[in-house]
Amino acid sequence: MQQWRSDFFKLSPIFGDLKQILNDFNWSTWPSCQQLNHIIPSDVVNYQGQRLTLIEQTEQLLSDGLYYEERIYRTGQVPTRYGNWHDFFNAMILTLFPLAKKEINRLHFEHIQLFGQKKRSKCRDALTLFDECGVIVPYADDNLRQALMEHQWQDAFFEQRDQWGQNIDALIFGHANYEKAMTPYIGFTGKALYVKVSVDFFQQPLLKKYEILDQILAQNIEELLQDNKQLFPFPMLGVPGWWDENQHVEFYDNRDYFRAKRIK
């Protein structure tokens, strides 16, 4: 069992959204699956319409041989390890992106039926990469998106930092990103999925932003993640407000972290 930290919000500004969303919950020890189920709305369901329920992962539970994604699809049960940050943050993402997570589960299940558990399709590889390391980058300014995709990091993150929260933003989808944010390090990189939105998006309340992005992902994720070509390297600590040192332009001089784009 890993050590619980009720003050994990303080470890990185990356947890800012979770702090607002979980403000009413104050667990002094590891929350149980039953406690975590209280934060998942009752209308969060699997593709069969069964309510998603976190259930403690035990050897007895796994003895039936059902694969993780198959169990969710067939029963609505989400195997969750007690005292485990990775699975704790997965529960947070289930709450924030229920429709997108349902579509990801459906695609995993359908590809397992087509190819079996051992042979992974390109689509399943992309879904897993996004599920673990994904960062949604909603943008209204095409030039900002292009700058990031061209690895013009100093321009996009520093020179135009006043545009963040106004014409572009970054929201965590991959629960492994939250786990890594517990001990952030130079080299911490996610996989960006760029999503075009209107300028009005950035004036919406926090939960409304998640709702909008969840709907967009649910409607388009099958097309977007047929393979990993739509997922791009994203230096997490470059995002304005996510790391104190990025207030100084010199921070972006680290070419081992803020790498130039490869010329093919």
C-alpha positions in Angstrom: 0.0 0.0 0.0 1.2 3.5 -0.8 1.3 6.3 1.7 -1.9 8.5 1.7 -1.4 12.2 1.6 -4.5 14.3 2.3 -2.6 17.4 1.1 -1.6 16.0 -2.3 -3.3 19.1 -3.8 -0.3 21.1 -2.6 2.3 19.0 -4.4 1.7 20.6 -7.8 -0.5 23.3 -9.3 -1.5 20.6 -11.8 -4.0 19.4 -9.2 -5.8 22.8 -9.2 -8.9 21.5 -10.9 -9.2 18.4 -8.6 -8.9 20.7 -5.6 -11.9 22.7 -6.7 -13.9 19.6 -7.6 -13.1 17.6 -4.4 -13.2 20.6 -2.1 -16.1 19.0 0.0 -14.2 15.7 0.5 -11.5 15.5 3.2 -10.2 12.0 3.7 -7.7 11.5 6.5 -6.8 8.0 5.3 -7.1 6.2 2.0 -10.8 6.3 0.8 -12.4 3.0 0.3 -14.1 2.0 -3.0 -17.4 2.7 -1.2 -16.3 6.2 -0.3 -15.0 6.9 -3.8 -18.3 5.6 -5.3 -20.0 8.5 -3.6 -18.2 11.0 -5.8 -19.2 9.2 -9.0 -22.6 10.5 -10.1 -25.4 7.8 -10.3 -25.9 8.4 -14.0 -22.3 7.3 -14.9 -22.9 4.0 -16.6 -21.2 1.5 -18.8 -22.3 0.7 -22.4 -25.0 -1.7 -21.0 -26.5 1.1 -18.9 -25.2 -0.4 -15.7 -24.0 2.0 -13.1 -20.2 2.1 -12.8 -19.1 0.9 -9.4 -15.5 0.8 -8.1 -14.8 -2.6 -6.6 -11.7 -3.6 -4.7 -9.4 -5.7 -6.8 -8.7 -9.0 -5.1 -7.4 -12.3 -6.3 -10.9 -13.7 -5.8 -12.3 -11.0 -8.1 -9.8 -11.7 -10.8 -10.1 -15.5 -10.6 -12.9 -15.6 -13.2 -10.4 -14.6 -15.8 -12.3 -11.5 -17.1 -10.0 -8.9 -18.6 -10.2 -5.4 -17.0 -12.0 -3.7 -19.9 -14.3 -6.7 -20.4 -15.4 -6.6 -16.7 -16.3 -3.0 -17.0 -18.2 -3.5 -20.2 -20.1 -6.6 -19.0 -20.8 -5.8 -15.4 -20.1 -2.1 -14.7 -17.5 -3.1 -12.1 -14.2 -1.2 -12.1 -11.4 -3.2 -10.3 -9.6 -0.7 -8.1 -6.6 -1.4 -5.9 -7.0 0.0 -2.4 -4.2 2.4 -1.3 -3.0 3.0 -4.8 -2.6 6.5 -6.3 -2.9 5.3 -9.9 -6.3 3.8 -9.4 -7.4 6.7 -7.2 -6.7 9.1 -10.0 -8.5 6.8 -12.4 -11.6 7.2 -10.3 -11.3 11.0 -10.6 -11.1 10.8 -14.4 -14.2 8.5 -14.4 -16.0 11.3 -12.6 -14.8 14.1 -14.9 -15.0 12.3 -18.3 -17.7 9.6 -18.0 -18.8 9.6 -21.6 -15.3 9.5 -23.0 -14.3 6.7 -20.7 -17.4 4.8 -21.7 -16.4 5.1 -25.4 -12.9 4.0 -24.6 -14.2 1.0 -22.8 -16.5 0.1 -25.7 -13.7 0.4 -28.2 -11.4 -1.8 -26.1 -14.1 -4.4 -25.7 -14.9 -4.5 -29.4 -11.3 -4.8 -30.4 -10.8 -7.6 -27.9 -13.6 -9.4 -29.5 -12.0 -8.9 -32.9 -8.4 -9.6 -32.1 -8.4 -11.3 -28.7 -6.7 -10.2 -25.5 -3.1 -10.8 -26.6 -3.1 -9.1 -30.0 -3.5 -5.4 -29.5 -4.7 -3.2 -32.3 -3.2 0.2 -33.1 -6.5 1.7 -31.9 -6.1 0.0 -28.5 -2.5 1.1 -28.2 -3.6 4.7 -28.8 -6.5 4.5 -26.4 -4.2 3.1 -23.7 -1.6 5.8 -24.3 -4.3 8.5 -24.1 -6.0 6.9 -21.0 -2.6 6.9 -19.2 -0.8 10.0 -20.4 -3.3 12.1 -22.3 -3.6 15.9 -22.0 -6.5 17.6 -23.7 -5.5 20.9 -25.2 -8.6 22.9 -26.1 -7.7 25.8 -28.4 -9.5 28.6 -30.3 -6.3 30.1 -31.8 -4.9 27.9 -34.7 -1.6 29.7 -34.5 -1.1 28.6 -30.9 -1.8 25.0 -31.7 0.6 25.2 -34.6 3.3 26.6 -32.5 3.0 23.8 -30.0 2.9 21.1 -32.7 6.0 22.7 -34.3 7.7 22.5 -30.8 8.0 26.3 -30.7 7.8 25.9 -26.9 9.2 29.3 -25.8 6.8 31.1 -28.1 3.7 29.1 -27.2 4.3 28.8 -23.5 6.2 32.0 -22.6 5.9 34.7 -25.2 2.1 34.1 -25.4 1.5 33.0 -21.9 -1.3 35.6 -21.5 -3.3 33.5 -24.0 -3.4 30.5 -21.7 -6.9 30.4 -20.2 -8.1 32.8 -22.9 -7.5 31.0 -26.2 -5.8 27.8 -25.2 -5.6 25.6 -22.1 -4.6 22.1 -20.9 -6.6 19.6 -18.9 -5.5 16.3 -17.6 -7.1 13.1 -19.0 -4.5 10.5 -18.4 -4.6 9.4 -14.8 -0.9 8.4 -14.9 -0.1 12.2 -15.4 -1.7 12.9 -12.0 0.3 10.2 -10.4 3.5 11.6 -11.9 2.5 15.1 -10.7 2.9 13.8 -7.1 6.7 14.1 -7.7 7.1 16.3 -10.8 10.4 16.2 -12.5 12.1 17.8 -15.5 11.3 15.5 -18.4 7.6 15.0 -17.3 5.9 14.7 -20.7 2.3 13.9 -21.6 0.6 13.2 -24.9 -1.5 16.1 -26.2 -4.8 15.7 -28.1 -5.7 19.0 -29.6 -9.4 19.9 -29.6 -10.8 22.9 -31.4 -13.3 25.0 -29.3 -14.9 28.4 -29.5 -13.5 31.4 -27.6 -16.6 31.2 -25.4 -15.4 27.9 -24.0 -12.8 29.6 -21.9 -15.4 31.8 -20.1 -17.3 28.7 -19.0 -17.3 27.5 -15.4 -14.8 24.7 -14.7 -17.3 21.8 -14.6 -19.0 23.0 -17.8 -15.6 22.9 -19.6 -15.2 19.3 -18.6 -18.7 18.5 -19.7 -18.1 20.1 -23.1 -14.8 18.3 -23.7 -16.3 15.0 -22.5 -19.1 15.3 -25.1 -16.6 16.2 -27.9 -14.3 13.3 -27.0 -17.2 10.8 -26.8 -18.4 11.8 -30.2 -15.0 11.8 -31.9 -12.6 9.5 -30.0 -13.1 6.5 -32.3 -12.0 8.6 -35.3 -9.3 10.5 -33.4 -7.6 7.5 -31.9 -7.5 4.9 -34.6 -3.8 5.1 -34.0 -1.5 7.4 -32.0 -0.9 9.9 -34.9 -3.1 12.5 -33.2 -1.2 12.3 -29.9 1.7 14.8 -29.6 4.6 15.3 -27.1 3.7 17.8 -24.5 6.2 19.0 -21.9 3.9 19.3 -18.8 6.0 21.7 -16.8 6.0 24.2 -19.6 2.4 25.1 -19.1 2.0 28.6 -17.5 1.0 28.1 -13.9 2.0 24.5 -13.7 5.7 25.0 -12.6 7.2 28.0 -10.8 10.4 28.0 -12.8 8.6 28.5 -16.1 8.0 32.1 -15.2 11.6 32.7 -16.5 12.4 32.5 -20.1 15.6 30.7 -19.4 13.7 27.7 -18.3 12.8 26.9 -21.9 16.5 26.8 -22.9 16.7 23.1 -21.7 16.8 21.4 -25.1 16.8 17.9 -23.5 13.3 18.7 -22.2 11.9 21.2 -24.7 13.1 19.3 -27.7 13.1 20.6 -31.2 10.8 18.8 -33.7 12.4 16.0 -35.6 12.8 16.6 -39.3 11.6 13.6 -41.2 
